[in-house]
Amino acid sequence: MSAFRWDGRVVLITGSSSGIGAETARRFADAGARVIVNSARSVEAGRALADSLPGGVYLQADVGVPEEAVALVERAVEVGGRLDCVVNNAGTSRKIPHRDLDGVRREDWQSVLDVNLLATWEVSRAAAGPLRASGDGVIINVSSLAGVIVGGSSIPYAVSKAAVNHLTLLLARTLAPEVRVNAIAPGLTDTPWTGEWQAEREKAAKGSPRGRIGTAPEVADAIFSLASLTHVTGEVLMIDGGTHL
């Protein structure tokens, strides 16, 4: 595990009241960062998590709404005094079999793209200035293995994550050299979100060379490590136990 320290630095993690986001918040806090926790609806859980972290702050905002995404970044800079890292973790999906083309409505596309892709864009764009000012800013986008291989809970979800991967590369080139931009692409992970997906979890475990699905702490460690690698940018790191093989 990396010994990199984040003392005195401020980290904003969207969608961080539970699961991967919450574990990531704990990981950065353990390394000395002041963490800003965010959620759209799980306010009590978000506040409880922030209260458990040294210097933690909770800010409620629905990043799927452009104005709220921008306001979240502005408030984060205001309360933190600076901004050194953004983890775009907020995400959503619709569980629709890929073969069921007629089961995908236009509103499914819009809701998934609003949160998974456009929120990542809005938060990153709003954060670009403060991150540049930090001198070594970092953006980590939480994508999915579904954006790399053919799979995922629905076609809109997979397409949104593939777009996040390419957005990561574009931003890495555009915001260099002051800001590093990377993404992680987890396979199916043990979180509250996937807790009821028993068939999918069993299938993913059988398809992994590791023989199991990943855990939220494992993904959080990958996010923290990638954020701490000071000469890495423009990478999409798969955290899938080798499933893509």
C-alpha positions in Angstrom: 0.0 0.0 0.0 1.3 3.4 -0.9 2.9 5.6 1.8 2.1 8.8 -0.2 0.8 11.4 2.2 -2.0 13.9 1.4 -1.6 16.1 4.5 -3.0 19.6 3.9 -4.6 18.7 0.6 -8.3 18.8 -0.1 -10.1 16.0 -2.0 -13.7 16.1 -3.3 -15.4 12.7 -3.9 -18.8 12.7 -5.6 -21.3 10.0 -4.8 -19.4 9.1 -1.7 -21.9 8.3 1.0 -21.5 4.5 0.6 -19.7 1.8 -1.3 -16.6 2.6 -3.3 -17.0 6.4 -2.7 -17.1 5.9 1.1 -14.1 3.6 1.1 -12.2 6.1 -1.0 -13.0 8.9 1.4 -11.7 6.8 4.3 -8.5 5.9 2.3 -7.7 9.6 1.6 -8.5 10.7 5.1 -6.2 8.0 6.5 -3.4 9.6 4.4 -4.1 13.0 5.9 -6.4 14.6 3.3 -9.3 16.8 4.2 -12.1 15.0 2.4 -15.4 16.5 1.1 -18.1 13.9 1.0 -21.0 14.3 -1.4 -24.3 12.6 -2.3 -27.5 13.6 -4.0 -30.0 11.9 -1.6 -28.3 9.8 1.1 -27.8 12.9 3.3 -27.7 11.2 6.7 -25.2 8.6 5.6 -23.1 11.3 3.9 -23.0 13.4 7.0 -22.2 10.5 9.3 -19.3 9.5 7.1 -17.9 13.1 7.0 -18.3 13.4 10.7 -16.2 10.2 11.2 -13.3 11.7 9.2 -10.8 14.2 10.6 -11.8 17.5 9.1 -14.4 15.8 6.9 -17.1 18.0 5.3 -20.4 16.9 3.7 -21.9 18.8 0.8 -25.3 17.7 -0.7 -25.7 18.2 -4.4 -27.0 16.2 -7.4 -24.2 16.3 -9.8 -26.5 15.1 -12.6 -27.9 18.7 -12.6 -25.3 21.0 -14.2 -25.9 23.9 -11.9 -25.6 21.8 -8.8 -22.4 20.2 -10.1 -20.7 23.6 -10.6 -22.0 24.9 -7.3 -20.6 21.8 -5.5 -17.1 22.5 -6.8 -17.4 26.2 -5.8 -18.5 25.3 -2.3 -15.8 22.7 -2.0 -13.2 25.3 -2.8 -14.8 27.7 -0.4 -14.9 25.4 2.6 -11.5 23.7 1.8 -9.6 26.8 0.8 -8.2 24.9 -2.1 -8.8 21.8 -4.2 -6.2 19.2 -5.0 -8.1 16.1 -6.2 -11.5 15.3 -7.6 -12.8 11.7 -7.7 -15.8 11.6 -10.1 -17.4 8.6 -8.5 -21.1 9.4 -8.7 -22.9 6.9 -11.1 -26.2 5.3 -12.0 -27.5 2.7 -14.3 -30.5 0.9 -15.6 -30.5 -2.9 -15.5 -31.7 -3.8 -19.0 -30.6 -6.9 -21.0 -28.6 -5.9 -24.0 -30.8 -7.9 -26.3 -33.9 -6.0 -25.2 -33.4 -3.0 -27.5 -37.0 -2.0 -27.2 -36.7 -1.9 -23.4 -34.4 1.0 -23.5 -36.2 4.3 -23.4 -34.8 7.7 -24.3 -35.2 8.8 -20.7 -32.9 5.8 -19.7 -30.2 7.2 -21.9 -30.6 10.7 -20.6 -30.6 9.8 -16.9 -27.5 7.6 -17.3 -25.6 10.1 -19.4 -26.5 13.0 -17.1 -24.9 11.3 -14.1 -22.2 9.1 -15.5 -20.8 11.3 -18.3 -22.1 14.9 -18.2 -21.7 15.2 -14.4 -18.1 14.0 -14.8 -17.6 16.7 -17.5 -19.3 19.5 -15.5 -17.4 18.8 -12.2 -14.1 18.4 -14.0 -14.6 21.6 -16.0 -15.5 23.6 -12.9 -12.6 22.1 -11.0 -10.0 22.7 -13.6 -9.0 26.2 -12.4 -8.6 25.3 -8.7 -6.8 22.1 -9.6 -4.3 24.0 -11.8 -3.8 26.4 -9.0 -2.9 23.6 -6.6 0.2 22.9 -8.7 -0.3 19.2 -8.9 -4.0 18.6 -9.3 -5.6 15.2 -9.9 -8.8 14.0 -11.4 -9.8 10.3 -11.1 -12.8 9.2 -13.0 -14.6 6.1 -11.8 -15.5 4.2 -15.0 -16.3 0.5 -15.5 -15.0 -2.6 -17.2 -18.2 -2.3 -19.1 -16.7 0.7 -20.9 -13.7 -1.4 -22.1 -15.2 -4.8 -23.0 -18.7 -5.8 -24.1 -20.8 -6.1 -21.0 -22.5 -4.1 -18.3 -25.9 -3.7 -16.8 -27.3 -2.1 -19.9 -26.2 -0.6 -23.2 -26.6 3.0 -22.0 -24.5 2.3 -19.0 -21.7 0.7 -21.0 -21.7 3.5 -23.6 -21.6 6.1 -20.9 -18.5 4.5 -19.3 -16.8 4.1 -22.7 -17.3 7.9 -23.1 -15.9 8.5 -19.7 -12.8 6.6 -20.7 -12.2 8.8 -23.8 -13.1 11.9 -21.9 -10.3 11.0 -19.5 -7.8 10.8 -22.3 -8.9 14.1 -23.7 -8.8 15.9 -20.4 -5.4 14.4 -19.6 -3.9 16.0 -22.7 -5.9 19.3 -22.3 -5.2 19.9 -18.6 -1.5 18.9 -18.7 1.0 19.6 -17.2 -0.7 21.1 -14.1 -3.4 18.4 -13.7 -3.2 14.7 -14.1 -6.3 12.8 -15.2 -6.8 9.1 -15.0 -9.6 6.6 -14.7 -10.2 3.3 -13.1 -12.5 0.6 -14.6 -13.7 -1.8 -12.0 -15.3 -5.1 -12.8 -18.4 -6.1 -10.8 -17.7 -5.1 -7.2 -19.2 -6.0 -3.9 -21.1 -2.9 -2.9 -24.6 -2.0 -1.6 -25.5 -1.2 -5.2 -24.8 -4.8 -6.4 -25.9 -6.5 -3.2 -29.0 -8.0 -4.8 -27.4 -9.0 -8.1 -26.8 -12.6 -7.1 -26.8 -14.2 -10.5 -24.5 -11.5 -12.0 -22.1 -11.7 -9.0 -21.8 -15.5 -9.4 -21.2 -15.2 -13.2 -18.6 -12.5 -12.7 -16.8 -14.6 -10.0 -16.7 -17.6 -12.3 -15.4 -15.5 -15.2 -12.5 -14.0 -13.2 -9.1 -15.6 -13.0 -9.1 -14.6 -9.4 -12.3 -16.6 -8.8 -14.2 -13.8 -7.1 -15.5 -10.3 -7.5 -13.6 -7.3 -6.2 -14.3 -5.4 -3.0 -14.9 -1.7 -2.4 -11.7 -1.3 -0.3 -9.7 -2.8 -3.2 -11.1 -0.4 -5.6 -10.5 2.5 -3.2 -6.9 1.5 -2.8 -6.5 1.6 -6.6 -8.1 5.1 -6.8 -5.8 6.3 -4.0 -2.7 4.7 -5.6 -3.4 6.1 -9.0 -4.0 9.6 -7.6 -0.7 9.4 -5.8 1.4 8.3 -8.8 2.8 11.7 -9.8 4.0 10.8 -13.3 1.0 8.9 -14.5 -1.7 10.6 -16.6 -4.1 9.5 -19.4 -4.5 6.0 -18.1 -7.6 3.8 -17.7 -6.7 1.1 -15.1 -8.9 -2.0 -15.0 -9.6 -3.4 -11.5 -11.2 -6.7 -12.4 -9.2 -9.6 -11.2 -8.2 -10.3 -14.8 -11.7 -10.7 -16.1 -10.8 -8.8 -19.3 -8.4 -11.6 -20.2 
